């Protein structure tokens, strides 16, 4: 199954980051968390202005279950920043930034860079030296620049999801 994360529109092409999930072995019927993450994919939809039945959709593999790329996608000049969860096991990990040149969005694999702890962009997928942009794993969030207050904001459900009263 696919769980949509965030998207980015470039001209008539929509790029959509997807979590790839499957049923968790041994999960009981009605278990709200009876699934597991197996990786991320990128859906590319050409001519998104056309009716959906006329779309051309290509889905490609991006990462395994260790990196959840594209929780939020942010165009930034000639790059698209991919806020990425580095999973260190269920409920453990952190958020980092990876990026791909905008003109390479149709095939990000092989074009990744990540922000390291020294605040430098390094070629490849995020490694152990990746910058901890947020010190918690967040699979669902939005990051945007707020021009009125001149700050970047990250909105997410928070570390206590699901809450005890939900």
C-alpha positions in Angstrom: 0.0 0.0 0.0 1.0 3.6 -0.4 0.7 6.4 2.2 1.1 9.9 0.5 3.5 12.2 2.3 4.1 15.5 0.4 4.1 16.6 -3.2 5.8 19.2 -5.4 4.4 20.6 -8.6 6.9 21.5 -11.4 5.0 22.9 -14.4 2.5 20.2 -15.3 4.3 17.4 -13.4 3.4 16.4 -9.9 6.0 14.6 -7.8 4.5 12.8 -4.8 6.5 11.1 -2.1 4.9 7.8 -0.8 5.5 5.6 2.2 5.4 2.0 1.1 3.6 -0.1 3.7 2.5 -3.7 4.1 0.4 -5.7 6.6 2.4 -6.5 9.7 2.8 -10.2 10.1 0.6 -11.4 13.0 -1.5 -8.2 13.2 -5.0 -8.6 14.4 -8.1 -7.5 12.5 -8.9 -3.9 13.6 -5.3 -3.2 14.8 -4.9 0.5 13.9 -1.1 0.0 13.6 -1.2 -3.4 11.9 1.2 -2.3 9.2 4.9 -1.7 8.8 6.9 0.6 6.6 9.0 -1.1 3.9 10.5 2.0 2.2 9.6 5.1 0.2 8.7 5.6 -3.5 8.2 8.5 -5.8 5.1 8.9 -7.9 5.6 11.1 -11.0 2.3 12.2 -12.6 2.6 13.9 -16.0 0.0 16.4 -17.1 -1.7 16.5 -13.7 -4.1 19.2 -15.1 -5.8 16.5 -17.2 -8.6 14.3 -15.7 -7.1 11.5 -13.6 -8.1 8.8 -16.0 -5.7 10.4 -18.5 -2.7 10.7 -16.2 0.5 8.9 -16.9 1.8 7.7 -13.5 5.3 6.3 -12.9 6.2 4.9 -9.5 9.8 4.3 -8.6 11.7 3.0 -5.6 13.6 5.5 -3.5 14.8 4.1 -0.2 14.4 1.1 2.1 12.7 1.3 5.5 15.7 3.1 7.1 15.0 6.4 5.3 11.5 7.9 5.0 12.1 10.5 2.4 9.7 13.3 1.6 7.8 13.8 4.8 7.8 17.4 3.5 9.1 18.6 0.1 10.3 22.2 -0.1 11.4 23.9 -3.4 14.5 26.0 -2.6 16.1 27.6 -5.7 17.6 25.0 -7.9 17.0 22.2 -5.4 14.0 20.4 -3.7 14.7 19.8 0.0 13.3 16.4 1.2 12.7 16.4 5.0 13.6 12.8 5.8 13.0 10.6 8.8 16.1 8.5 9.7 14.4 5.5 11.3 16.4 3.8 14.1 13.6 1.3 15.0 10.0 1.7 15.8 9.4 5.1 17.3 13.1 6.0 17.3 15.1 8.2 15.0 15.4 11.8 13.9 14.7 14.2 11.0 17.3 15.3 8.5 17.4 17.1 5.2 18.3 15.6 1.8 18.0 17.4 -1.5 17.8 16.7 -5.2 18.4 19.2 -8.0 15.0 20.3 -9.4 16.1 19.2 -12.9 16.8 15.7 -11.6 13.4 15.2 -9.8 12.2 12.6 -12.3 15.1 10.3 -11.2 16.3 11.3 -7.8 18.3 8.1 -7.1 21.9 8.8 -7.7 21.4 12.5 -7.3 20.9 12.7 -3.6 22.8 15.0 -1.2 22.3 15.2 2.5 23.1 17.8 5.1 25.8 16.5 7.5 26.5 17.5 11.1 29.1 20.1 9.9 26.3 21.8 7.9 27.8 20.8 4.5 25.9 19.0 1.7 27.4 15.6 0.9 26.7 13.4 -2.1 24.6 10.2 -1.4 21.9 9.1 1.0 21.9 10.4 4.7 24.4 8.5 6.8 25.4 8.4 10.4 26.9 11.9 10.1 23.6 13.4 9.0 22.5 16.6 10.7 19.7 16.1 13.3 17.4 18.9 12.1 14.6 17.7 14.5 15.5 15.3 17.4 12.5 13.0 16.9 11.2 10.8 14.0 8.2 12.4 12.2 6.5 10.6 9.4 3.9 13.3 8.8 4.8 17.0 8.8 4.8 20.2 6.8 7.8 22.5 6.6 7.3 25.9 5.0 8.8 29.4 5.2 6.6 32.0 6.9 7.4 35.4 5.4 5.6 37.4 7.9 7.7 36.2 10.9 10.7 35.4 8.6 11.1 31.9 10.1 10.8 28.3 8.9 8.0 26.4 10.6 7.5 22.6 11.0 4.0 21.5 11.8 3.5 17.9 13.0 1.2 15.8 15.2 3.9 16.0 18.0 5.8 13.4 20.0 2.8 12.2 22.0 0.9 10.9 19.0 -1.4 9.1 19.5 -2.5 10.9 22.7 -3.9 9.0 25.6 -7.3 10.7 25.1 -7.6 10.1 21.4 
